[in-house]
Every structure is written in structure tokens, then in C-alpha cells.
Amino acid sequence: MQSSQDHSESIAEALEQMHPELAPVREAGGDRVYLVGGAVRDLLLGRGRADIDLVVEGDAAALAERLGAEVTSHERFGTAKVKLDEHEVDIAGARSESYPRPGALPVVKPGADLAADLRRRDFTINAMAIPLRGEVRLIDPHGGEADLATRQLRVLHDDSFVDDPTRALRAARYASRFGLGLEERTAELIREADLSTVSADRREAELRRLAAEENAPEGFALLAEWGLLELRDEGVELVKKAAELLGDDPWQRAAPRDRALLAAALGPVGGEVALAATEPRLPSQAVALAAPHDSVELLLARALGAEWLDRYVGEWRDVSLEIDGSDLIGAGLSQGPALGRGLEEALRRKLDGEVSGREQELAAALEAARRRDGVA
């Protein structure tokens, strides 16, 4: 069994290796300052982290200024954001929170100590801290390290999901990301969470964070299992398929992952079901069918089985003419609807392989533009 000293030494070594950018914080002097929350959790798990949260028992803005970094302050929450070696660091004064009613935004009270700051957090695995001055050790009043070791997610108190029901949505994100199960009491409480007490915007923001996760399908499946969300038919499978498509050509970066996977899980954007039921015979027909739809609808239609959309996204939608309206005017046409009619026909014939090159495009466009009442 690892001794307390060995444990502290291993944490200090991991901190130095994973967050060398925090060395200036330790040298800045002044109030007591701690690495907190998810950054500590990920350090214990040996995972890197893009964002870093610090809590100061004192003046957060003063510490930020001593660091000599560019500071963006947020007066409402008593926080400051600084950049250290290209890493964004959030610095906050220790604070406590209270909730005037279920689902309301918290009332923040500054001037608390670290213990109070940790008590306001969502889960034990996010309620740990490491002091950046003096002895480097783990401060873990709620047993977060033990919960990580036993792979379980535990809330800090029975009213956690009453105060902020979006924590129940967050639970699915953490559980799917880290492979955690719900602690028994937490499992009871989460099924009682009432998401209707928070605004639709806050619910959607949390769900989009889940949709952006690598393990989003598992997260949505958990929310359905816990009775917090009603997914569309085959929603989990559709999320899996959409996520797979976004990982391969030609769909990489074809649609915003968070919006696409959220729509895959919860319901139609609009026309993807009807689009998936079509089977165009010609490239021009495919373009006419697909062009009016946005990127999310296209991705979901493909996930529903419209394989022809691979060629639309990877090839046909980028086909363009070598000519434009000025070429038709130069050939003797006047401004008017005939120009558009001619260009549309030339593009249709190019897509379908009937014309190739500038001269053939121009001839096809002029023919279509000059055709009126069936007479060329």
C-alpha cells in the first residue's frame, strides 16, 4: 500500500509533468492557491487537460496581475482568465453558492474557504484540490479518489440534482467518458431529477457538450436508461452511425458534431427522413434533391441509409461551370431569366456527363437560354 508521503510525491511528480505551465503560479507569492476540479481528476487518471481551474483563498484578480498575463475578469463570479504558455487558466476566488429555487442559477458568495468551495461542486471526482504552494498533496474531503478507483460517480448531497438538474445530464457525460457507474444513492436521486425546472437553453447547452464527446452514443443511452430523455426511434444507433461518418471521408467536418449528434439522438431536423427514402438516378437529380438541405440533415439522411450522398458531398456538390453570365451576354444574350435558365441547364448536363469543357458548356447554355415556347 502506498504511504502518504509516497502518494504526495507521486502527485507532485504528475503535477510537474502534466502542468509545467503552473510553475509561475507557485512562484508568484501571495494567497493560498489550489488546482481544483476536473484538472485534479484528470491528473489522477493520467489524462491531459486543455483547461485549468485554480481557486484562490484571496484575491483572484491580484494573483492574475502578479502573473503578468493578459487578464479577462468576470465580476459576477469573481474570476479571472489568464494565459500561461498558451494554456488558458481560470482563476477564481474561493466561493460558496446557494440556490434560491430548484433549477435557478446559483447565488454566488465570495470570500469562502477552500472547503466551502469544494462542497458546492457536482460530484466527488470533481471536488478535489492540490495546493500549488507548500506541500503538494491531494485534498479530498469527499472521497473522490476512492470513487475513481472503484469507477463510480457520486453526488455530494441529496439535493444536488434539485439545485441544478443539469448535473444529471453532466453525469451521463462523465459516466460515458470515464466508464463510471452510478453510486447506489446517486442512481436513486438521478431518476428523480426534474429537468423542467431549468431553461431549454441550459438543457441544450449541456446536451451539446455531451454530443461533442467521443462516447456520445453511450452517454445518450444512459440518459434514456435513467428516464431523463426520450430518444427518437433507434436514436442510439443513429448517433453511432453519424459519429462514424464524421470520422471518415467525405464527411469529416461536414457538419458540426454537437448539433448533428444531438439531432440524431433526439429528433429530426426536418427533411432527413424523406431525403433518405429517395434514390436519384442521375447526379443532377441528386444535386437538386440534396442542395436545399443543411449539413446536419444531409449527415442524418446518410446515417439513415442514403449512400448516394457520399458522392454528393465528396464530388457532385463541388461541380461548377467554367462559364458564367458574362459569357452568355458576350455571346449576344440580354440580361434576364434566360441567363439563369441557360446556366442551370449547362450545369445539369455537365453533372450528367453530357458536356465537357468550356465550349460545350457555352453551347448548351446558349441553346437552353434561347429556347422559348419550344423554339430554339
Steps between C-alpha positions, in 0.01 A plus 500: 500500500635842406600719796369852543844640418535284189152602391582870538826454312326325210242779481775764503683316220180468292423868553845605381483275195144577393480869590841664473321821402390537865856553628460883487190471722704331770763774477259795498457515878198631685181315588449127518418359158379156394455298184141376520223303335533318173868581464573305822276214391676472167842524662414202721383313191815593306302691239596833346266795528451811286348723769633558850308633800665661801335612824655773714423559865533870437502737202487313166554814290804600707662161440426527128666841487807372685534232235540776243256335263220653299198497729132478420291548816144384563368707788182301561687185595821662625717323242785591267628323190871506419725336243815319613720340232203498260284323761180669616473510878187601692574654839215543747472615856368228732123533521185334617167478319134478589198434280194722553278238336541167318675543167584866553845639433699504823548801724877529538653610828871586481746485784451135591777255578606202291283256694185701421606534135540125464162433666316694227619269221305232318673164555767369734741443212485875427528611865874450551785750517880517499677795668751670273696645791657317790465122512347358183232253611150391412216672687206264467233558766223312318678185387539577132822302458338188648201544268735521202669181615168317527373658175190663645336839474364647823322831572603701803154532656139394452384838364765517229267420209224716653727804517630448148333225292750553216741308724300191404585567134861561599499164677446323169796687351735399781368146527544433127836677474661322794307174507337570837190350657263691726541458875183347644355813662600712201313257274185549708530878499573535130177332400312764700671794325251749353656658191195722450622735774788623282474694176502330164819689413686358799378148426606528137841641590568203727373251243722654233799449728402135524454477123853634448646212704672204340266266690183697425294190400561341839414827674165535323423134569557565872265799501231286340564219748470744792170629364628853442467510121274342245710421194370474146453148358841329476650821637809339653579309181449815293740692725758222457465503122514879477812504720665237279424704189656811653818303552548407131514664159308664348305591815784622723412854604188483281274603790543628856533188716308630800196614301501195276521238776244682712257493207584134438410418859192710559315559179486605137648829390250510219536315174753224566244218518343588166842561344620158614202339326599638157724335241599742220599345167724780379757731666293805405199351676713435808618861505146631461381282788790564739582867441204646698599307815748614763805302606335332799205376295739360239707318762194350666350396166826320423493338845148383419628326187525751211834375367478718187571799724864386526549602137297818544714619792829375359453586135178632348431801719835649404444474125490846339497648152794657323263765364276760664237755403753739348591234243138471394463877475816509293340248267206733440248425775333776700470518878198305626369163612637332189854533638414298811310245294797450273754462779279256690462280194872508426577394858242221484655364183851528641403310814344226291804473274329638188739793451863564584716810471429866451382488137246225559374671816449825310319329214269315743428819696424704188273233364297485821493878543376564146235230516162668542160339459671194362685690226880536507 
